[in-house]
Amino acid sequence: MAEQGLDQAEGALNDEALFENDEQDLEFDESGLELAAKEADLDYEAELEELTREGADGPAPFRSGAITPDGLIDEDFEAEIGTPSLNKYFQDDEETDVEFQDIADHKILEVAGDDLYGRKVIVFAACKLPPSTQINHQRLLEYMRHVLDQYVENDYVIVYFHFGLTSKNKPKLSWLIQIYKELDRKYKKNLKAWYIVHPTNFIKILWNLFKPFISVKFGRKIMYMNYLHELKEHLHFDQLVVPPLVLQHDAKLVASNKPKYPYSKDGTDAGTLPTQQYGVSLHHVKAHYGCVIPPVIQQTVDYLRQNALDIEGIFRRSANAVNLKAVQKKFNNGETIDFAAEGDEHIPAVALKIFLRDLQEPLLTFDLYQPVLRLHTVEDERKVAEVRRMLHEELPEDNYQILKVIVQLLTEVVDHSAMNKMNSSNLAIVFGPNLLWPKGQASLSSMGYLNNFARLLIDNYRQLFDR
């Protein structure tokens, strides 16, 4: 039934009218939009009103800044978790790199660390799409699957920069329908939020065509971001490398519309509390609390070790956003958290991940970023010895002790993987980008090296941490 409806939608928005008109070099929401609306026999004003009004099912999914009632969290969880395609320590997947190199060079798809809730961020930039005559969209879809396959077993979000999609680089509608059909439940299941940045009226019309065949639950994961600064409420914005064309477009919109910035007194301008633990340095925490292991780490690790080793998907699932923010606030106020009263073992797991990612400098330090990437050039039999040397000689002692506590917990999680479905590969994908990141944007290839490094730490804990 859904496929038949999509076929009808494709006919309504016929490719010849909207997706084959290469004579126009226009944004879809200009004359191309009017043509699309006419061909689809849509009442434009009525559709826009429907998209923005509240109904019996709650807020319309595309209201600007709308958020799902449960904090963008999907309560369901995949019972069977597959093993990600993660190569043994630092070996390049040369065949895959060669196969998709021409697609990867365009940098249409990027991985940008984690969001504020510890979920992987995948970025798609429409302005980086080359003219349709210069790219094979079928191969682009295969490359998208290849990239997503590395992350979709974990909770993740998508940031889609829509600006820059023109009549010259637009794909066919049939390709969009193919994506919908082929990116099945495996990909939709753990997608927690889809941010559409600088949406146009064309997006709204297209959504109305697809809406009858997309679940309400999935629709509520989609949010409009009319300005780049709105992303700062959800992401580590400094991780994103925003295309220059998108930056210029956003600057024009801001100058023209003068939107209010959505920051509260609890933002970065409020100053740092003496008791603060999130978003500060390890030195700050140690100076106030007088201990090497920050209370956030000690309390979360202790609770997880005693209560959560058998929880399916631990460290992979997200937690309720409202409850998580409340826990962070308590930690920043110097309070001790009763995680048992929270009633959700995923809260301490996510709180630990976010603490690591919010550090002003990664636990493994910026200085070790390039040495870790270069490890893929070291002979396999020497890798463990070289990592041991790095940890003992180049990592500050306090950082070493904190890392040891965390990795020890991860080895215990692996020991219970028959129950929790989290092996070292799964955990490496979760923790790699939270232990080490560059000062700028991490590339897809470097993300793979970081994940492999984290897996090496877990699998070789006893050889690496024996002092």
N, C-alpha and C positions, 0 to 999 in steps of 0.2 A: 504493500500500500504506500509506504513512504517513498520507495523508488519510483512508483508510478506518479506520485505527486511531484517529485523532483523533476521527472521528465516533463510534466506539464509546465512546471515553473520555467524550465529551460526553454520550452516553446514560447512561453509568454514573453520572456526576455530574450528574443531570438538573437543568436550570435551575430547575425548579419547586421542587425540594427545597432546593437550596443557594443559588441565585443569584436567586431570585424571592421569598424569604421576607422581605418588607419589614416584617413585624410585629416582628422582632427587631432590636434595636440593639446587637449584640454583635460582639466580635472573632470572626474566623473560627475561631479555635482553641478556642472555648468550645462552646456547644451546637451551633452551626452546624457545627463540626468533627465532632462525634460523628454528626450526621445525615449529613454527607458520607461519613464512613467507612462507615456502615451501608449507605447507598445504593450505594456503590461496592464493597461486599463485600470490604473490605480488612482484613487482619489488622494492626491498628494497631501492636502491639508489634514484630511481625516486620518491618514496614516501617521503623520507626525504627532497629531493629538493623541492617538492611541499609544504611541511609543512613550509619551511623557506623562500620561495620567496614571493615577493609582486606581487599582481595581480591587475586586474581591480577593485576588490572589496576592495582594501586596503591591509594593512599588513596582513600576514598570522597570524591566531589566536594564534599559538603556538610559535612565535618567543620569545626568552627569554626576559622577562621584557616588552613585548608588553602591551599596554594599549588601551582601547577603545577610539575612538575619542571624546566621550562625558564625559570622565573621569570616566568610569565604571558605569555610571548611565543609568538605563533603563527608558526611558521617560514615558512608559505606567504605569498605576496605576490601581489596582483592584478596581472597583467601589463599590463592596460590601465587606466590611471588617468584618470578623467574630470575635467573642469574644474568646480570648485565654483561654485555660483551666488553669485558675489561681484560686487556692483554696482560700476560705475566710481566713483572716489573719492568717498565720503561721500554718495552719492545714496540717499535712503530708498527702500526697496521699498514704496511707499505702498499699492499694491493688495493686496499680501500682508498688510501690517500691518492694513489695514481688514478683510480677509477673516477673519483669525484673532484679531482684537482681543479678542473676548468670551472666547475660550479662553485667550489669553495672559494676560489680566488675573488669572486664578486662580493664576498662577505655579506650576503643577504641575510644569513642566519648566524647569530652569535650567542654565546653563553656568557652571562654577566653575573656570576656569583649567585648569592642568595638574596631573597627579599627580607623584609623586617620580621617575617615569621619563620625564617629558616628554610624557605622553599626555593628550588632552583629557578633562575630567571632565564628564559629563552627569548631572544630579541629577533624580530623579523622586520626589516626595513624595506618598504616598497620602493623607495627612491633608488635603491641599489639594484633593482631589477633592470637588466639591460633590455634593449628593444627586443620584442618578441621574435623577430627574425634572427636574433643572435643567441638564443638560448633554447634548449630543449626542455620544455616544461615537464615532460615525463621524467627526465633525469633529475630535474629539480625536486620533484616529488619523492623520488627514490633517495635523494640526498637528505631531504627533510626527515624521512623515515629513519635513515641511518643515524642522524644526529639525535632525534628524539628517542630512539631505542636505547640510548645510553642513559637517559634520565627519566623516562616515563614510569619506571617502576617506583620512583620516589614522587612525592608531592612536588609539583612545579607550576610555574605561571608563565604566561606569554605576554610580551609587550609587542604590540604591532604598531609601527609607525606608518600611518596610511599616506601621509603627504608624499607626493612624488609619483603617484600612480597615474599615468597619463594614457592617452589613446595609443601611444607607441609601445609602451612596455606592459600593458595590461594583458593578463592571461585570458583565455576563453572562459565563458561561464561553465562550459562542460568540464573544464579542468577543476574549477572550484567544486563542482558536484562530485567529481572523482575523488577529490580530497575528502569530502564529507563521507563518501562511501567507504574509502579505504582506510582512513584513520578511525579505526573502530573503537570499541569499548576500552581496549588496552590503553589507547592514547587519551580518551576522554575521562577515564576513571579518576586519575590522580591530577588532572588539570584543575587547579583550585581557583585561578582567576585569569581572565583574558582582558588585558587593558588595551583598548583601541584609542590611540593617541591621534588627536586632530581628526575626529570623525567628520565625514561629509554627509550630505543628504543622500548621496548614492548608497552609502552603507546602510542607512535606515530603510531605504526601499528594498535593498537586497535582503536585509534581515526579515522584512515582512514576507518575502517570498519563501524563505527557509523556515520561518517561525512555526508553521503548522507541523513540520516534520522534526523539530528539535524539542527535546523535553524542556519543561519549565525549569527543572533543576539545573540543566546545563545552561539555559539562557540567563539564569541569575548569576552565573560566574562571569558574565561579560560586563565590563564597565567602560564608560566613556571617560577619557581624559582630554578635556578641551585645551589644556595648557600643560607644558612640560612640568611646571612646578607642582602640579597636582600629584605627580608620581612620587614625590618626596614623602608623601604620607604612607607609602606602601613599600618603597624600595630604597636601597642604598644608591641614591642617584649618581654619586660620583663613580660608581662602577660602570655606568652606561657610557658608551661612546656614541653620542648622538650625531647622526650625519649632519654636516654643515647646512645642507638644504633644509633640514627639519629645524635646526636652530634658527636659521634666518626666518623661516615661516612663523615660528613661534614668537620671535621677537616682534614681527609685524602685528601679530594678533594681540600681543600684550600691549604694544604701543597704541593700538587702535581701540581696544576694549577696556584697557586698564582694570583687569580683574583683581579682586582681593586675594591676597595670599593666605592660604588656609593654615596659618600657624597660630598656635595658642601659646599661652604663657608657659606651658610645659616644654616648649621647644628648645632648640640649642641656644637661643639668646637668653634663656633664663639663668644661665650660669651653672656651675657644677657644684653639687652638694658634697660636703665632706664625706658623707657616707655612701656616695654614689659608686656603683660597680659597673653598670652598663655604660658603654661609650667613653670610657676613660682608659688610662694606661694601667698596666700591672703595678707600676711603681706607686700610683695614686692609691690603689686598693691596699697595697702592703703598708704604705705609710699610715693609713688611717686604722686599719684593722690589726696591724702588727703580726701578720701571718703570711707565709709564702703562698699557700693555696687559698685563693679567694673564697669567701664564704659561699658564693654562688656555686662554684665548682664542688666544694666539699659537700654541701647539702644535697645538691642534685645527684652527685655520684653515689653518696651513701644511700639515698632513697632508692635510686634505680637498682643498685646492687641488691638490695634487700627485697624489693617489691616488683621489679619490672623485667627481669631477665627472660621470662617466658612470655612476655606480651608480644603478640604478633605485630610485626611492623614497627617495633620500637626504634626511634630515631628517624623513621621514614614517614610516619604520619604527622600531620600538623595538629595543632591544638586550637581550642576556641580562642579567637583573637582577643575578646574582651577579658576573659580570665587570665590570659597570658600577660596582657598589659598590666593587670592588677598585681600579678606576681612580680613583674619587673619593678613596679613602683615600690612594692614592699621591700624588695632587695635594695633598691636605691635609698630607701629610708633607714637601712640598717636593721630591718626586722628579720626574724627567723620564720621560715615558711613551714606551715603544716601541710605538706603535700597530700597526706592521707585525707585531709578535710576537703581538698580540691576535687578528689574523686576521679582524677584522670591522670594515668601514668605518663601520658604523652606531654603533659605540661612541663614536668622537670626535664624531660628529654629535649624539648624544643628550647626551653630556657637555657640549657647548657649550650646548645648550638648557637643561639643568638648571642650569648655572652662572648663566645669566642669570636664571632664575626663582627661584633661591635667594638672590639678592642681597637684602640687608636693605631696600634701596630700588631700585625699577626703574631700569634704565639711563637711561630718559628722564625719571626723577624723578617724584615724586608731584605736584610743582607743575605739570607739563605735562599732567596727566591731563585736567582740565576744558578747557583750551585745545584739546587734540586733539579732544575730543568736540564742541566748538563749531565745529570746522572745517567740519562739514556745512552750516553756515549761510553760509559764504563762497562767493562766486560762483566758478564753475568756473575761470574764467580767472585768478583771483587765488590759488588754492589753493597752487600750487607756490611762488609768491613768499612767501606767508604762512608756509609750513612752513620755507622757507629762513631767513626772519627768526627764527623760533622757535629753530631749531637753532643759528644763529650768535649770537643775542643772549640767549637764555634758558637754553640748555643749557650746563652747565659744560664747560670746555675738555676735560678728561680724558674725560668722557662722550661728547663729540662725537667725539674721536679713536677711541674704542673702537667707537662706532656706525658710524663710517666704515669701519673694518676689516671689520666683520661684514656690512654692506650690500654692500660691494664683493665679498665672497665670494658673496653671494646673487645678484648680477648675473652672476657667472661660472657659477653653477649654472643660471641661466635660459638662458644662452648654449648650454648643453649639454642643454636640455630635450628635444630630439628623442631623446636616449638615456636620460636619467634620469627623464623624464616629470614633471618638477617645473618648472612655469612660475611666474610671479610671483604668480598667484592661490593656487596650492597653498602656496607658501612663506609668503605673507602670513597664511594661516590658521594655519600652524605658529608663526610668529614674532610675530604681533601681540600675543597675550597674554603673551609672554615679554619683550617690550621695555617694556611699560607696563601697569600695573594700578592699581586704586584701593586705598585702605587697607581697604576692606570688600569686599562682594560686587559683582561686575560683572554687569550685567543682560545679557539677550540682545541688546538693541539696542546697548548700548555695545560688546559684543564685536564686532559688525559694524563699528562705527566704527574700532576698533583694528585690525582686519584690513585695512580699506581704507587706513588710514594706513600700515601696513607695506607694502602694495602700492605706494602712492605713493612711498615711499622707494626701493623697488627699481626701479621704472620710470623714476624721475627722478633717478637717482644722480648723473649728471654735473652737472645743474643745481643740485643741493642740496649736494654735497660737493666744492667746487672750491678750497678754501683749504688 
